[in-house]
Amino acid sequence: MTSTAQVAGDTERASAFDVDRIRRDFPILAQTVHGKRLAYLDNAATAQKPQSVLDVMERYYREDNANIHRGVHLLSERATAAYEAARAKVQHFINARHSREIIFTRSSTESINLVAQTFGRQRIGHGDEVVISAMEHHSNIVPWQMICEEKGARLRVVPITDAGELRLGEYERLLGPRTKLVAITHMSNALGTVTPARQIVEIAHQRGAPVLFDGSQAAYHMTIDVQALDCDFYAITGHKLYGPTGIGVLYGKSEHLESMPPYQGGGDMISAVTFEKTTYNTPPYKFEAGTPNICGVIGLGAAVDYITAVGLDEVAAHERELLRYGTDALHEVRGLRIIGTSPHKASILSFVMKDIHPHDIGTILDQEGVAIRTGHHCAMPVMERFGIPATARASLAMYNTREDIDALVSALRRVEEVFG
Ligand SMILES: *Cc1c(COP(=O)(O)O)cnc(C)c1O
């Protein structure tokens, strides 16, 4: 493996992390778009899937497809075993204490809505407060606005600095006896900022407020340990974690899940139903009404296996090196300004170029084979904070290389030429 890095002659770390080998596991990357080599730099929107995930999902439908939990036949037993094995994989991936603390949802959006509509609805009353931050994705704003509106409660927003960091002093001041929940991102999708999660929890818990983290971004860039964080809830979305779409995870501390009301009613979430009274199943099943996305769960389990085999710490080191390389390279582009400059950031290069609309940047880059995202990134308040309508955003994953960054920079030179 070291020899591959030496042959490549440069750039990649000469360690067990072999990016060329990793790239071969992602068949979608080996294509051209508009006749150019694909540089896929839109990972914060969704990541590509390794062959092992594709294989597991195909094999499930070909060989094991059956409904789970209630079947007595062999296929159902196999499907159930694979589904529950994936739950254990996710449990170990984020170091949850119990597998019953892992609930499968549709996405992190649904995970957050689940907490808002159950835990939130139960706890938040008139005049209470929910604390979020100014760098949240809409998925971690709107569900709280909805429940606050319903209950006559108030949303409090922790401001951020010009670098895109949480103002911790302000955060501390915002917390009070009326704070019923803190819901903050572990990593911003618009800025790349990694928030001081452990401190956020410590400060909130001192005041008796539980904490939910939106881990949609963090979970595929760094090792997550929910016990070390001591957070109360943690939301993950599968498709950014190299898994399929339509599957998400909600981690919740057992003691909360026990006392929370169910989210949706239906099959599987009950233990007995009569017209007079229904008794609910225990967690996690209480929160998984109806036939779940069985194949999606199994695919997510395969994605977790894949990431674990590569090693998330190695991935983080690789991405850190690329982020530094990319940041330096972007500084060389005339009129370009990076939005989100915290030293505590990961894998995201959000930027604007003087007098050029991000949408035009994205369109020209696409012609050069470079896939990025432009717009408000479902974080309109972040754009407002920086006084801009949109940014162009390149975002990294484990399979990206210096070649991708070089393609980005040379495509930006093309943008300069066109608009220069
Ligand atoms: C992508 C993302 C979400 C929403 O994820 P879905 O898969 O659309 O539910 C929420 N928060 C952050 C920070 C994200 O990056």
The ligand as an SDF file (V2000), in Angstrom:
LIG
                    3D

 15 15  0  0  0  0  0  0  0  0999 V2000
  -28.3040   16.8590    5.3120 C   0  0  0  0  0  0  0  0  0  0  0  0
  -28.5100   17.5040    6.6240 C   0  0  0  0  0  0  0  0  0  0  0  0
  -29.7230   17.3930    7.3090 C   0  0  0  0  0  0  0  0  0  0  0  0
  -30.9230   16.6960    6.7360 C   0  0  0  0  0  0  0  0  0  0  0  0
  -30.6430   15.4160    6.2820 O   0  0  0  0  0  0  0  0  0  0  0  0
  -31.8220   14.6190    5.5370 P   0  0  0  0  0  0  0  0  0  0  0  0
  -31.1420   13.4220    5.0090 O   0  0  0  0  0  0  0  0  0  0  0  0
  -32.3110   15.5380    4.4430 O   0  0  0  0  0  0  0  0  0  0  0  0
  -32.8490   14.3510    6.5490 O   0  0  0  0  0  0  0  0  0  0  0  0
  -29.8320   17.9850    8.5350 C   0  0  0  0  0  0  0  0  0  0  0  0
  -28.8040   18.6320    9.0910 N   0  0  0  0  0  0  0  0  0  0  0  0
  -27.6230   18.7580    8.4800 C   0  0  0  0  0  0  0  0  0  0  0  0
  -26.5050   19.4710    9.1840 C   0  0  0  0  0  0  0  0  0  0  0  0
  -27.4350   18.2030    7.2240 C   0  0  0  0  0  0  0  0  0  0  0  0
  -26.2540   18.3310    6.6240 O   0  0  0  0  0  0  0  0  0  0  0  0
  1  2  1  0
  2  3  1  0
  2 14  2  0
  3  4  1  0
  3 10  2  0
  4  5  1  0
  5  6  1  0
  6  7  2  0
  6  8  1  0
  6  9  1  0
 10 11  1  0
 11 12  2  0
 12 13  1  0
 12 14  1  0
 14 15  1  0
M  END
$$$$
